[in-house]
Amino acid sequence: MFKSRISSVVSGVALAVGLGALAFASQASATDTNPTSPDILLKSATMVTTYTANVGTNASNQVDAYSNGVTFSYQNSNALGQPIGGTSATVYTLYGFCVDITHDMFINTPLGYTYADTYTPVTGPIGDPLPTDLDSPTAHPISPAQLTSLTKLIDTGWLLHEGETGQNQAYINNANLQLAAIQAAIWKVEGGFVTLNNQYAVAGANVGGAITGAAPVDTVNDPSGQWTYLDYFNAYSTGAFTNLGDDNDSFYTIQEVLPTQGGNQAFAIGWPLPGVPEPATWAMMLVGFGGLGAMLRLRRRRVALTA
């Protein structure tokens, strides 16, 4: 995760959603022509750093971390981290969530980390993309119920992130607050110990997306009646939200190939598959994304950066 005490560090389990469009909004995009390359070279990472949480394996083993999604720039590479096509190889972007509770990573410096993914060209993500919570060296198995909850959170978060494109600043601010809560909820569902630092932060009225309706009544800490960071976290971590994906959806992970490089962390990439969602979900997607839901479900996860 990205530690909030040191602005350039990512440590343990702390990443969420909400920055890809912000980081590369001025650049054109194209489809990754080699999306099934077994290895990728992570070049840089950016994220929204507004919201934080204390995350760890227990109450006495936590770190203060940024909670939000991360956007990586990368090139397809071999297992040694050498870009396929040389240093001038096309640079792509990838957006995901942290699913690793104990490791660190720097974001404000060139990365140069070689990662492999669990995506396959024929079937998409493998059937069990996250067999353990990746809490090395004593990993704990992820149960089927946890995997289902994580899939809903990761794919809903990915679609919320994509839905920021073309929206006004009020929408983006609220989406980023929801994405921060989703990342924190991912850590909790994995079995992490999570407490929010700025838990009563608000970003304006709920503008739609995965949660609708009035915020829980809290006249002491939130007399404005708006949805807070804590309200969203409680909803996402307990499953009290509208899943923007459907039963066809999955996710895949990227994990470090060469541990000696120091990247360490593992990340989950949303993979909402084309399909027919439930009527209520479909309506929510149309309202929350201004009618873009159907198109978002068909977009590839990897986007090229061009000058």
Rosetta blueprint (number, residue, H / E / L):
1 M L
2 F E
3 K E
4 S L
5 R L
6 I L
7 S L
8 S L
9 V E
10 V E
11 S E
12 G L
13 V L
14 A L
15 L L
16 A E
17 V L
18 G L
19 L L
20 G H
21 A H
22 L H
23 A H
24 F L
25 A L
26 S L
27 Q L
28 A E
29 S L
30 A L
31 T E
32 D L
33 T L
34 N L
35 P L
36 T L
37 S L
38 P L
39 D E
40 I E
41 L E
42 L E
43 K E
44 S E
45 A E
46 T E
47 M E
48 V L
49 T L
50 T L
51 Y L
52 T E
53 A E
54 N E
55 V E
56 G E
57 T E
58 N E
59 A L
60 S L
61 N E
62 Q E
63 V E
64 D E
65 A E
66 Y E
67 S L
68 N L
69 G E
70 V E
71 T E
72 F E
73 S E
74 Y E
75 Q E
76 N E
77 S E
78 N L
79 A L
80 L L
81 G L
82 Q L
83 P E
84 I L
85 G L
86 G L
87 T L
88 S L
89 A L
90 T L
91 V E
92 Y E
93 T E
94 L E
95 Y E
96 G E
97 F E
98 C E
99 V L
100 D L
101 I L
102 T L
103 H L
104 D E
105 M E
106 F E
107 I L
108 N L
109 T L
110 P L
111 L L
112 G L
113 Y E
114 T E
115 Y E
116 A E
117 D E
118 T L
119 Y E
120 T E
121 P L
122 V L
123 T L
124 G E
125 P E
126 I L
127 G L
128 D L
129 P L
130 L L
131 P L
132 T E
133 D L
134 L L
135 D L
136 S L
137 P L
138 T L
139 A L
140 H L
141 P E
142 I L
143 S L
144 P H
145 A H
146 Q H
147 L H
148 T H
149 S H
150 L H
151 T H
152 K H
153 L H
154 I H
155 D H
156 T H
157 G H
158 W H
159 L H
160 L H
161 H H
162 E H
163 G L
164 E L
165 T L
166 G L
167 Q L
168 N L
169 Q H
170 A H
171 Y H
172 I H
173 N H
174 N H
175 A H
176 N H
177 L H
178 Q H
179 L H
180 A H
181 A H
182 I H
183 Q H
184 A H
185 A H
186 I H
187 W H
188 K H
189 V H
190 E H
191 G L
192 G L
193 F E
194 V E
195 T E
196 L E
197 N L
198 N L
199 Q L
200 Y L
201 A L
202 V E
203 A L
204 G L
205 A L
206 N L
207 V L
208 G L
209 G L
210 A L
211 I L
212 T L
213 G L
214 A L
215 A L
216 P L
217 V L
218 D L
219 T L
220 V L
221 N L
222 D L
223 P L
224 S L
225 G L
226 Q L
227 W L
228 T E
229 Y H
230 L H
231 D H
232 Y H
233 F H
234 N H
235 A H
236 Y H
237 S H
238 T H
239 G L
240 A L
241 F L
242 T L
243 N L
244 L L
245 G L
246 D L
247 D L
248 N L
249 D L
250 S E
251 F E
252 Y E
253 T E
254 I E
255 Q E
256 E E
257 V L
258 L L
259 P H
260 T H
261 Q H
262 G L
263 G L
264 N L
265 Q L
266 A L
267 F E
268 A E
269 I E
270 G E
271 W E
272 P L
273 L L
274 P L
275 G L
276 V L
277 P L
278 E L
279 P H
280 A H
281 T H
282 W H
283 A H
284 M H
285 M H
286 L H
287 V H
288 G H
289 F L
290 G L
291 G L
292 L L
293 G H
294 A H
295 M H
296 L H
297 R H
298 L L
299 R L
300 R L
301 R L
302 R L
303 V E
304 A E
305 L E
306 T E
307 A L
